Amino acid sequence: MKLNTSVKYMDYYIPEKTVSVDEILSMNKNISIDSVNNYDEFVQQFRKQSGLDRIAVLDSKDNLANIASDMVDKLFQNTDIKPSEIKYLVCGNRVLMDDNISTIHYIQKKFNLENAVILPIFQDCASTLIAMGISEKLLNKSAKEYMLVLTARKCPDIKGRYVGFTVMGDGLSLVLIENKPGRINITNWCSYNNGVSSYSKMEGSAKSLSVINLQMNIITSGVSFLQRSMKKIDIMMENIDKIIHPNTNYDVFHELYSNLLNIEPTKFYLDNIRNGGHINDVDLVRNTKDYIYKNKSQKKRMNVLIYGIDLVQSLDINYHIITLEISL
């Protein structure tokens, strides 16, 4: 399958301000340390396994609308597209429509995107991948058309950044999708939505899961999804140059996924985990752009698999992969 759309432009913003993982953990009083002897041992173990160090943090005065506006302005300065050619403006996270100012509506009005339909996709850690996947169906091939995808993360409270298996950071990302092949071609999209948690709750069969058991459930289901997807799209792991994934936890990918998939840990893009924290699917844009930039002088053609996992509040899980054929 060839989707026949491409990524024309991508960008991200990560705040310069950071706080340490230690500081964030010290402000969370609900941490369970049953598996270790004391809090200090827990922090040491968490830092070692997660690989996280400094977490990117927006100041309270930092305005998402202003940052997004600067990013969109930069896009128009660096490309030849016209505002009238943007047909869909994808809102990737609820934070872009929250508060008294809707960032996504502000962008539409400021840049005269009157022809663009605002399309909310609220799978916070995978919305960009969904947009890439549906772009083939939405963008008309008979004219010049684009889809602009904005995603963001801004935690209102430092105490809420620790979520059990990772620590959340702040940032924004932007992707422009074109309705024809280009240098970064979107070739396949596979998805799987696991609604077991909500079904079990409604049917009265739900079982409480510890953070460790939940994490292992996510990983084993994810491995199975990756194996099924690669078989479906008829691609071999050895033909994938790099797997791009969320910056959630170093050991999860370096140790668990690599062992369960029987591949070398170097297949995963782990360069950015140490700095920034997990920033929803901003991670995926950041890692993809950084990987391409670092390798553009070494290899003319690359095959990249982007793997996104979205865990919603109900503990239902959504999995997505996008494959890219890159010619530089």
N, C-alpha and C positions, 0 to 999 in steps of 0.2 A: 504494500500500500504506500502511495506517495501522496501526501496532503497537498503539495503544490503551493504552499504559502511559505513565507520566509520572515526572519527577523531582520529588519532593516537597521534598527538602532536600539541600543540598550544602555542604561545608565543607572547609577545608584548613589545614594547619599548616606554616609555613616557619620554620626557626630564625632567630633574630636574629643569631646569630654567623655571620660570613662570612670568607672568605679570598679573596685576589685570584687572578685567573687566572695572573698572573705567578708567584706563589708555588707554585701547583700545577704549572705547567709546569717550574719549576726543579727539582722533585723527581722528574721523570720522565726517566730516562736513556736510554730507548729511542726517543726522538723522532727521526724521520728529517727532516733539513733539507736534503735533496738539491736541492730546488727553489730554495733561497735561498743566500745567501753565508755567513751565520753565524746563530748562535742568536738574537741580539738581533733580527735582521731577521725570523726566523721568528716570534718572539713578537709583534712589531708587526703582521705580516701576519695572524697567527691572530686577534688581538684585533679587528682591523679587520673581517675577514670574518665572524667568528662573532658579533660584537656582545656577547660575554660580558665581564663585568667582575668582579663579586663573586659568589662561589659560596656558597650556604647550606650550613652544616656543623653537624651535631649534635655535641655533646660526647660523649666516651666514656661519661660518667656519665648521659647522657640515655637514658631507657628508653622504647622504642617502646610497650610495654604501658601505661605510665602516660599517655603522650601520647594514645594511642588511646582509653584509658578516659575521659580528660577530654573528648575530642571526642564520644564516644557519650553521655556524661552530659549534655553541652550539647544534643545532639540531642533527648533525651527531655524536657529542660526547655523546649525551644522548639517542640515539636510535641505533638499530642494522641494520639500512637500508644502502644500498649501493647506490652510485650516479647513477649507471646504472639502478636501479629500479624505479627511478623517470621518469615517462613517460610524464607528463605535468607540465610545469612551468607557472603558471597563473600570469599574470601581472594585478593587480587589479586597478591601477590608472595611468593616463597619466604621472604623475610626475616621475614614475619609468622608463620612456622612454624619458624624456625631457633632454634638455641641451646637452652638448658635450659628456656626458657619460650616457649610458643607464644602469641603475642599474640592470635591469633584464638580459641583455646580459652579463654584467660583472659577475653576479652570475653564469650564465650558464657555462661560460668559466672557472672561477676560481675553481669551484667545479666539473669540468668534467662531466657536465650533458648533454653529447652529445646525449643521447637517449631521452632527454626531448624536446617536442614541446613547444615553447613559445606561450601561448594562452592569448592574451589581452582581458580583459573584462572591458569595460569602463562604468560601472555604479558605480561611486566612492563610494557611500554609501551602496552598496549591492553586490559588486562583489564577496565577499567571499561566500555569500549565493547562488549566481548563480553557483559558482564552486562546492559547496556542492551538489546542485541539479543535475547538469549534470555529476557528478562523476560516477554515476551508469551506464551511457551510454558510457562513455569514457574508464573507466578502465577495462581491460581484467581480467576475473575471473580465467583464467587458469594458470596464473603466478603471481608472487609477483609484484604488481605495485602500484605506489603512484602518487598523485597529490600534488604539492607544491604550495601554494597560498601566494603571497606577496602583501600587500597593504600598502599605505603610504599617508601621508599628510604633506606638507611643504609649508606654506604660505610665499610668497616672501616679503610681505609688511604688517606691523602691521595694516595699515589703512584698509586692505581688510578683516580683520578677522570678523568684524561685518557684518552679512548678513541679518539683519532685525529681525529674530526671535531667533537667537542664535549667539554664537561667536565661531569661528573655532580655534582649537588647532593643534599641530603638533604631529606626532608619526608614528610608523610602526607596522604592525602585520604580523604574519606568522602562517599558518595552514597546517598541513600535513594530507592528506586524503588517507585512505587505501582502497583496493578493497575487503575487507571482513569485517564481523561484528567484533566489538571489545567492549571496555568499553563505548565508546561514539558513539552510533549508530545513523546514519542519517536515519530517518524513513519516512519523507514526505517533499515535496517541493511544494509550490503553489506560483504563480506569477500573477500579473496583471499590464499591461502597459496602462496608461491613456494618450492618445495622443490628447486630446481635444484642448490643447493650440495651437499646431502647425496646427491642422486642421482648427481651427477658424481663425487663421492668414491667412492661404492660401485661405480660403473661404470668407474672409472679414467680419467675424462675431465676431471677437475678442473683448472682453471687458476688460478694464484695471481693475486690482484688487489691492486693498490696501494690505499691508502686513498682516493685521488682517484677511481680507476676504480670502486671499490666504491660510493662515495658517488654517483657519476653513475648507476650501475646502479640504485641504490635510487630515485633521483629520477625517472629516465625511466620505470621500471616503475610508480612511484607516480602519475605524471602520466597514464599510460595507464589505470591502475586508476580514477582519479578520473573520467576521461572516460567510461569504460565504465559506471561506477556511476551517473553522473548521467543518462546515456542510459537506463539500465535503470529508474531510478525516475522518469524523465520530469520532470526539474527543470532549469531553465535557470540558468546562473551568475549572470545579472543578477537573479535572484530570491533569491539568497543574500545576506544582509546582511553576514555575516562568516564566514571560515573560521578555526576554532580548530585549532591544530596544536602539536606539541611545541616546547619552547624549546631547540632543538638548535643552530641556526645562523641568524643574521640573513640573510646573503646567500643562503642556500639558498632561502628563501621570498621574500624581497624581490626578488631578481634572477632566480634560475633558475626556480622554480615559476611566478612571475608571467609570465615571458617564454614559457615552454613552454605555459602555459594561455591566454596572450594575455589576461590580465586585469591590472587595476591592482594594484600592491603593497599599496595601502590595503585591499584585500579581506582580507588576512591580519592576524591579531591578533599584533602584534609588541611590544606594550607591556612584557611581562614578561621578554623575553630577556636584557636587560642584567643583571638582578639575580636570582640564585638558581641559575643553571645548569639543566641538563636533569635533571628529577627524575621519571624514568619517566612513567607516565600521571597522576601528580599534576599535571603541567603542564596536562593537558587539563581537569581539574576546576578548577584555579586560574584558568586563562584564561577558561573558560566563565563561572564565577561573577563574575570581575572585569568581564568584558564586559557581562554582564547588569546588574550593579550600576551601572556607569558610564553606562548608556544607559536605565535604567528610567524616567527622568523625561522623556526626549526622544521615545520611540517606544513606542506601545502594542503593536505586533506586530512580531516579528522572526523571521527564518528563519536558523538557524545550522547550519553543517555542521562537524562535528568529525572531524578526520582524524588517525588514529593509525597509527604505523609501529612494528612490533616486530622488531628484528634479534636473532636468537638466536645463541648461541655458535658454532653450526655455519655461520653466515652465511646461513642460510635466512631469508626475510623474510615477515612477515605484515602485511597492510594491512587497515584497517577504516575505514569512515565511519558515522557516525550523523547523522541530520538531526533538528533540533529545531524545533518551532513554539512560539514563546514569546509569551504574552499577559500583559502586566503592567499 
